[in-house]
Amino acid sequence: MVSSPASVAGAGGDNGSSLIDPLLVSRGGGVARKAAGAEGKYWVASDKGERRAAKECGGEDGRPLLFRSYKVKGALLLPYRALILARLIGVLLFFGWRIKHNKSDIMWFWTLSVVGDVWFCFSWLLNQFPKFNPIKTIPDLAALKQHCDISVGTSRLPGIDVFVTTADPIDEPILYTMNCVLSILATDYPVDRYACYLSDDSGALMLYEALAETAKFATLWVPFCRKHCIEPRAPESYFQLEAPLLHTGRAPEELMSDSRVVSLEYGEFKARLEAIFGTIRKRSDDYNSMRTGEGAPSATWMANGTQWPGTWIEPTENHRKGHHAGIVKVVLDHPSREHNLSLKDSTGNNLNFGATDLRIPTLVYVSREKNPGYDHKKKAGALNAQLRVSALLSNAQFIINFDCDHYINSSQALRAATCFMLDPRGGDNIAFVQFPQRFDNVDPKDRYGNHNRVFFDGTMLALNDLQGPSYLGTGCMFCRLALYGIDPPQWRQDSIIPKASKFGSSIPFLESVSKALNQEWSTTPPPINDAFVTEMEMVVSASHDKGTDWGKGVGYIYDIATEDIVTGFRIHGQGWRSVYCTMERDAFYGTAPINLTERLHQILRWSGGSLEMFFSHNNPLIEGRRLRALQRVSYLNMTVYPVTSLFILLYALSPVMWLIPDEVYIQRPFTRYVVYLIVIILMIHIIGWLEIKWAGFTWLDYWRNEQFFMIGSTSAYPTAVLHMVVNLLTKKGIHFRVTSKQTTTNTNDKFADLYEMRWVPMLIPTVIVLVANIVAIGVAIGKTVVYMGIWTTAQKIHAALGLLFNVWIMVLIYPFALAVMGRWAKRPIILVVLLPVTYVIVALVYVGTWNMNIKRLYQMQKDIINRDQ
């Protein structure tokens, strides 16, 4: 199988191109399928001995075990392993047979095919061997609550800093971002122990003012969520549920009454977000009209009558995208200091929330300085700026980051991650906890494999037995010290002094690192005054990273398209571990590009970054001094998988041999060769069937993965390889554009983007493959009609096997054929009818051409005979 890598504690949570296009949610409410973590048909507890020992001795240092581990039952695992080894033996025998029978009508093609088969085997082993012993880890939230929630309003849970990153309010609509923030503010975690930081790389005033509006609406939304314990806590998703989930003993009538009020307020909140740009422009025009003097720049003005230090509506020097000052604004201060926002003043409503905690966590807006003289390092640079600002303000022990189009689907998610970090069984050596990525805007049939469950539920989960899964860019909780490049406790030196040459010249930041090393965590931030704000703005300056280890050995890694994979690799290489967290209710949901072109641009960026990693000093073959062997193998697989596409593309184009008049065979004896191939391919799908059993995904998930890997292998992956070759030859960096989350179709059809075909050059090979196979099948049918009475039995078998291969390729690229149809693809039956008709037309053309050629030859012979007479 091919797989491309590709929270009542203080929070009271007990019991057309519009800027705010709606989030697309599943009508079922986004409730996850039952996790296969509990003991059941295929899984059995693997930590019974540890739990028995902990129960007898009361746990290490009095701490309970906070997560459960499960392994695949031997009745499934042993056949799974045996099949992997059997296939390996079969492939080796196949290689031996091919070398022994090195007979082909086209020897250069035979040589390439042998090299390709060797690469297929190597790539398959890289993907398969790390999955030899899958382990599932499930947080024990009840044990965590019993251990950390001492009493109402008092908790021992650690601090968490939550990062949200956005780059552009157009490509990443504001409503996506604000729903993400609202779900964070309403999560079930002690309100005084976590803070939310929004990074805005555009420096746009509209995002800051949208965040201020969000803070006001949160004074209603957050208590509402706490009172009724609703899920999910992103309002756009919640209000689109057909049947809202009720988790408390309160009367449903009370929930519905409160829900109507909050829903109306939410509608007004969205209207205010929609009007923000117009409001800012009108205000700025008014202020600018009052200014005297000719040639004064048209500034963008804030509501308090001061000029916005970021980008202006009418760009000018120092106030345009890519060139503006650094900005740090505390929208909501620490709850212990009160926010000066009352429920009545901010919403106009005063619902009866009784004893529900009305406080809201700290909320901070961050926009790092941009200067044309510096490389800003894209998302990694933004995350590192947040890392430094948060160190000065809250300096939480743990950090979790989200892309702006994700939201918290389970209010227990932050608690779930801390279960692993606080567990006495080596929790202090866990660098990060990665959650599976889930998407709620994907079409029901998942035409382009956006769910990617083969990777998320199979490949990543299986790495739990090694050093753990890789970092996947979002929905991941980190230990702050691991991001600082500090070794895990088992390898750490006794005394570490933070140096300016490594972390930068900010004295308060260096002091915060020392406090983190000494485990001196404070729940109350320092007082916020002008000097402190100036210091925070200094650590987000464009030049702060220069001459330091930021982006190399400290923080998120720079100068690569896949900063997530390389950051995780650097941390694992230091000896840290990671964990893959599985929950009954999916922790987070996001949006995925359901348009084919946008989806391919996404995997082009991922695969290009993977190849960059292989050809850099972060190559898994040479770096990572403390990587375990199979962990190194898994990272190697993540870096070289795009190369496989070159050989897949070669095979996908091989049906053009049907167009050659003579019989051409890649390998002789051909029948035995194809039989070997069928057996080897069948074995990989049987192994895939067993993975479906223990990983818990479906045949549709598996099949979509196969189909989209074929589409990617004829488009995005070869393009990534080409980019890498150009990069190696010219030494120029690779530029990959950010995937747009904005829909461009003004329609009520939420899957309208699925039917938009946007042609780009990387689709040319896929079109050639599609056309070549359609024509080849038609010619094959025509040849069958013409030569059926002439062919020998062996030739008929060869033709049938060749035709089977053509049909297999067509089935794999079927989603691309649907994409070509555009809106006609809403009725797939049209394609089901159209393809056979096309085959018949091509066959008739071939037969007609053949008959014409025969008649012409007959006439030529007749003319020669007449001439001789």
Secondary structure, DSSP 8 states (H G I E B T S, - for coil): --------TTT-------TT------TT-S-----TTSSSSSEEES-HHHHHHHHHHTSGGG----EEEEEE-HHHHHHHHHHHHHHHHHHHHHHHHHHHT-B-SSHHHHHHHHHHHHHHHHHHHHHHGGGSS-EEEEE-HHHHHHHHEEETTEE----EEEEEEES-TTTTTHHHHHHHHHHHHTSSS-GGGEEEEEEETT-BHHHHHHHHHHHHHHHHHHHHHHHHT-S---HHHHTT-SS----SSS-HHHHHHHHHHHHHHHHHHHHHHHHHHHHHHHHHHHHHHH--STT-----B-TTSSB-SSB-SS--TTEETTEE--EEEEEE--GGG--S--HHHHHS-----TT------EEEEEE--B-TTS---HHHHHHHHHHHHHHHHT--SEEEEEETT-EESSTTHHHHHHHHHT-TTTGGGEEEEE----BSSS-TT-TT--S-HIIIIIIHHHGGGTT-----SSSEEEEHHHHTT---TTT--S-----HHHH-S-HHHHHHHHHHHTT---SS-----HHHHHHHHHTTSTTTTTTSSBTTTBSS--SSS-HHHHHHHHHHHTT-EEEEB--SS-SEEB----SHHHHHHHHHHHHHHHHHHHTSTT-TTT--TT--HHHHHHHHHHHHGGGHHHHHHHHHHGGGGGGSSS---SSBSHHHHHHHHHHHHHHHHHHHHHHHHHH---HHHHHHHHHHHHHHHTTHHHHHHHHHHHHHHH----------------SS-TTGGGG-----GGGHHHHHHHHHHHHHHHHHHHHHHHHTTTS-HHHHHHHHHHHHHHHHHHHHTHHHHHHHHGGGGGSTHHHHHHHHHHHHHHHHHHHHHHHHHHHHHHHHHHHHHHHH-
